[in-house]
Amino acid sequence: MSASEGLPEIDEGLYSRQLYVLGREAMQKMATVAVLVSGMKGLGVEIAKNIILAGVRSVTVHDQNDAEWSDLSSQFYLSKNDVGENRAMVSQHHLAGLNSYVPVLACTEELSENFLSDFQVVVLTNSPLEEQLHISDFCHANNICFVLADTKGLTGQLFCDFGEHFMVYDPSEDEPLSATIHDITQGSPGILTVACDDVHVQGHHFQNGDLVTFSEVEGMTELNGCKPRPIHVRDQYSLEIGDTSSFSPHKRGGIITQVKMPQEHSFRSLRASMENPKISTPDKGILPHYHTLHLAFWALHVFKSEMLRLPRPRNQADADKMVELAQKLLPMGQEPLDEDLVRTFAYGCTGDLSPVNAFIGALAAQEVLKAASGKFTPLDQWLYFDAHECLPEKELVVQLTEEDCAPLDSRYDGQIAIFGTDFQERLGRQKYFVAGAGAIGCELLKNFAMIGLAAGEGGNITVTDMDSIEYSNLNRQFLFRPQDMSKQKSEVAAAAIKLMNPNVNVTAHQNQVGRDSECLYGDDFFLGLDGVASALDSLKAREYVGERCVQYLKPLLDSGTAGTKGHAQVFVPFVTEPYGHSQDLEEREYALCTLRHFPSTIQHTLQWAQDQFEGLFKATPESINQFLKDPSFLETQEVEALEQVQISLQKKPHGWGHCVTWARRLWERLFSHDIQQLLYNFPPGHKTSSGLPFWSGLKRCPQRLMFDCNNTAHMTFILAASRLFAQIHSLNASEDNAVTCQLLLDLHLPPFHPRHGVHIPITDQEMQTSLGTVDQMRLAELNQELAALKQELEERGVLLSNLMEPIHFEKDDDSHLDFIVAAANLRAENYGIPPVDRLQAKRIVGKIVPAIATTTAAVAGLVCLELYKLVWGHRCLHSYCSSFLQLSEPRLNRFQPLSPLPAYKKEHSLVPRILLYGKAFFYAGFWDEKKREQKLSSSLTGLLHQVTGQTVAKDCQLLVLAMVCEDEEEDSDLPPVHVWLQPKNSKK
């Protein structure tokens, strides 16, 4: 019986992006787990929202208290009409609409042990210490996973206890590493060297202690299928793999593959870990900082039990009392308490911030999913987070007082407690542009609404997204509901946040961000903004938005996710480096000769299959249509393309039988004849000029396939190819598979005959040389033959009837995916490569980025913390943070952004040598004196007209020029020169 047998089925349409993160088995386990989330303030509702979207069996939300005005600072499902109503009951109504597969119940009674026994995971938020300890003890004793989460102002706390024997079945998110083997020595230890072509700049990526296994090793066959072996890394090219002295000599080849082994984790209860906590941090040097926060949270419980309240905002006496309590709790021998940190914590601990709740809530929810599935490494055991750098810089000379931060019975009281009323008014006046209303966009907009961004006079959020809502969006983009499908994302998102905060001013657009929309998003638009938030999944679009922010000197908040990995970065003119300087926007491309003749991975065969699809069903029909409409089209085409045009016009199908015959001939060519020709040129025993085996390392020796009507994979290819071929010729496809099988049985194809003198390039350089060599005689013949064929079609009056319907690949079209998966797996079978399942194939060829709601919520929270700093007007580089996280580890790295180039500083001494407007020379120092004087005597707008022929629009306010200066390197990346054509207003 398989591990997943008897487990619930997973809705691939809804969970497709999340399935790529967690996998089917982990999600099936999650769907059997009942979760309790206690405390429905801002943090609790964030946790519940993320868990429900992920798809557990059920979620029960618990709270005995009624909503207060201050809850509206971050609890996005509460409104002013809900003040006085039970928080759990109000929240349950909204949360139940997030995922139809997850029942959501509400509980308002005291938590009893009998009630707790019904759950596999229990989460506590906003809970007193006595209750935390009691429930933790009960859960620990009864094998119930326990998560404690809390936030106080700009600080967060997280604790996990999954029992003394918790099994993690898949500790990491990454696919198992593998590499092709070049050589293995006999010895103790044996030294394995990876094939050089398989090594990139970073090396083979294996780490000390990794467990590995082996396959396809020739000679040293004792390694094939062996039990997992630990390795030791020697360098980026070689590994020690243990004792191989008694093994047979290695002949050639083989694959080394990392093996993920289950891991057992042992957790202590909350009570046992309070005095000596294990705190997770990427930097052990700042452990004293987090130990102080641990004591501050503990002291807060004592303070509240004595005073029956939290410390008052900015109250010195209460802060001193907190320091006193924390000192009493300090264990003997521990490093001294950071008293200033405790005071800062105390000043703002009544605060309740949506961004901090979003971040801690996302981390807590991911830990719940780990507990429910055994997927990924859990937190060990405490995590503390603070963002006190969001407070005003000393240089700003802003002194927050107790009066500034006193409550006003306002929905923003939880934020005013930390930043004061003046800052809240400043937030309300902001004008921001949000590019993208997908998963990150929804989370950003929710946070913006909660903090009151653009919720005052003069403020506005402009959000644009050209996409409409699809079913799969509902798993992560929590502002959307099933009834919103097919509606515009931006409009639905804008309406949703207006319900959360009716005061927010938001305008929804449906425009794509790019060159074509510069008439809408031009000088007036960008110069009127305070900043831009990019929530785009297209690298090209993100790069464009970054360029516009550099051009208009606007701060940019950039974020992105891939599975449980995410980043949040801020780019501030004159403070940080500009966007684009450290961005890696390159997408990987595979070598052409590898794809055509020497694939070694399933990624190679999938790309090859996609290339076949594009060539057969898109490029060829487009070429034929162009040829029939414009004969001069022939002059620009290569021999191979013209031959395809000729064959297609000469052998136009007239029915389903012709389509099946074409598909069967295609199958024979791709998976039999082409392979036999390759082996004719390079037989299995072929050697290189150096005397080494040709088929070794990354070159896998292929074998031909024999067609079989009873083979499902073979028939899937034939049916998919036949249907697509029928579609481009506007023919009807048959659904009768028995008819198709009979057509195939009746078809007799000629045997393979090798072609002599055929050159098969074995390197990319040879491939490029081959592609650049044109057989002029054959090209001339094809042109003549095609011209004659076109004339014949015209005379018969059937020219236009030969027009074809090109097919553009769509990852969600089953017939398209059928062809690519079948072709890729048959090609993989040719070369002995393990096949790919349909879901993974769709991810790879569709370039689908794995996604999960927890990561999205976490990065959106971090982005909004940087927004606070922008609104304050922070000018110190150390105030800002670039954040990179991986929730599966879990790991968070926050560090100071890179500083700008020296030339970006306000004061500099540069002598321009060349000024460019686009590619046109605006000024050049190498011009003769007369020309320089002539150019410089013109007005700027007149000079622009001279050099470009363009007339400057009357409403143009800004020209941006590129500059090359004397004594600077030719490739120095200097900032652009901004020339204002009109006086700047106070916002510019």
PyMOL commands that set and color helices and strands:
alter all, ss='L'
color gray80, all
select helices_A, chain A and resi 12-22+24-30+42-54+69-73+80-82+87-95+113-116+129-141+196-198+221-223+270-273+284-307+316-329+339-348+354-373+388-390+394-396+413-419+421-428+439-451+471-475+482-484+489-500+515-517+523-527+539-552+592-597+602-629+631-636+639-650+656-681+712-728+737-746+764-772+776-795+800-802+814-830+838-845+853-872+877-879+902-904+929-936+940-948
alter helices_A, ss='H'
color red, helices_A
select strands_A, chain A and resi 34-38+58-62+104-107+121-124+145-152+155-161+166-168+178-184+191-194+211-215+229-230+232-233+238-240+255-258+263-265+382-386+431-435+460-464+506-509+531-534+556-562+565-571+882-886+891-895+912-917+920-924+958-965+977-980
alter strands_A, ss='S'
color yellow, strands_A
deselect
rebuild
show_as cartoon
